[in-house]
Amino acid sequence: MTRFPGHEGWDAYSRKEDDLNLPIRSDEHETTNTKMDPGFGDATPATRFELPPLPFEPDALAPHISPRTLSFHYEKHHKGYLDKLHAAIEGTPRAKMDVEEIIRTADGAVFNSAAQVWNHSFYWHSLSPKGGGQPDAPLRDALAAAFGSVDAFRRAFAEAALGEFGSGWAWLVLDDEERMRVISSSDAENPLQSGQTPLLTLDVWEHAYYLDYQNERNRYVENFLDHLINWEFLRANLEKARGVEARPTADA
Ligand SMILES: [Fe+2]
């Protein structure tokens, strides 16, 4: 697994993007020597205060998500939220909480920073260079049971991603009755707040796609569903949430 930054190809991307002087908010340009956490890499949500390594190479998602977008999104936006969270909780009782506990108990700026840290960590793992296509049989059956078919799930997810009016997220969640549902959230909102279990997410803030797609959020969403959606991450999260195994079967 590649650890970012530090990958020899990553500095070149970073220097190139810094030279572009694109209009990223100044408060998200903060940089610190944030400790890298090598432990995030399975279906476990981010609960630590370190920036998790990205689970793919800088150019692994191209052409659907470019290294340029990835550089800004990860190094500026995600890291910026983490830096803000550090600054807000340092020396307070929240410094001893994990990110999920802060999400469930905080509001205002502290909540926004904590939720955006968690949401982005979860988002990176919802993407895969080997994603897209059709899920294996057990997951296909689970989606069909919940939505009617995999295509119906895709339509529902796309509708949620495109229907979110401003900045936000599209989610596949397990609700408190263990039913899979597609929802959207605004700004930093996270399904954990309402007792739902996130299974998959797509960032639909403009910073996630604008450099590659400009105003065409629909193409970003279509390419996510066609080429990047990480069925394995979804399956692992579903197994964990339901406490059962949905391993691929012989006909998968
Ligand atoms: Fe984002």
Residues whose N, C-alpha, C, O or C-beta is under 5 A from the ligand:
A	BS01	LIG	D203 W205 A208
